[in-house]
Amino acid sequence: MVQKRVLAIGIDPRFVDYAAFPPFTPELFRGFIAAQIENARAAGYDVTSCLIDLRYGRISRRLGPAVRQVRLRVIGTGLRLPPEHFLLFESIINLIYRLAPGAGRMI
C-alpha cells in the first residue's frame, strides 16, 4: 500500500501565546502535536510536521519547499481557530494555493 504524504502545519510551541490557552504548557503542546502525528501515521499516512514562526516572512520560507512535496496539507487548530490568527491563516491558505496550484482539489 502506498502511503499518502501529509504536511501538518502548525505553530511552533516556542511562539504560542500561552495566555490564550491557560491550561497548556510548551510540553503539553508538544505532546499533543506528537500524539496527533502518531495517530495519523498509525492510520497509514506519511506525515511531515512543519511547525512555523508566526511572522509571515518566516512562514513563507519554511512552508515553500514543504508545500510542493505533498498532496495533502493539514492546518492545525492553533492557526485556524483563534480570531487573532485569521489573517495569518488566510495568508497561509493563499501561500499554499500560490505554491501548489492544485491544492484546492479534493483527493
C-alpha positions, -999 to 999 in steps of 0.1 A, spaced: 0 0 0 13 35 -9 11 59 19 -4 93 13 20 121 22 7 147 45 21 181 56 9 190 91 12 228 95 11 243 130 26 268 153 60 261 168 54 258 205 81 284 211 58 310 196 25 301 212 8 327 233 1 305 263 -21 332 279 -46 324 253 -45 287 262 -44 287 300 -41 250 308 -14 244 282 24 245 286 50 241 259 55 204 270 17 197 268 15 214 234 45 194 220 30 162 234 -4 169 218 13 176 184 33 144 186 2 123 195 -18 137 166 11 130 142 14 95 156 -23 89 152 -21 99 115 9 76 110 -9 47 126 -37 53 102 -13 49 73 -3 84 65 33 96 59 33 128 80 58 156 79 54 182 106 60 218 96 60 240 128 62 277 120 70 310 135 41 335 135 59 360 113 48 358 76 83 361 61 95 332 80 63 312 72 69 317 35 105 305 37 95 275 59 65 263 40 77 270 5 97 238 -1 74 215 20 41 226 4 51 214 -30 62 179 -19 28 166 -7 -8 162 -19 -25 168 14 -19 197 38 -35 200 72 -35 232 92 -36 230 129 -63 243 152 -40 270 167 -38 286 133 -74 281 123 -95 290 153 -82 320 173 -97 351 158 -64 369 161 -48 344 137 -75 349 110 -52 370 87 -23 347 92 -45 317 84 -57 334 52 -20 342 43 -11 305 47 -40 294 25 -30 319 -2 6 308 0 -4 272 -4 -26 280 -34 3 300 -50 29 274 -44 8 243 -51 -19 255 -76 -39 222 -74 -41 223 -36 -78 232 -36 -89 200 -52 -102 171 -32 -82 139 -34 
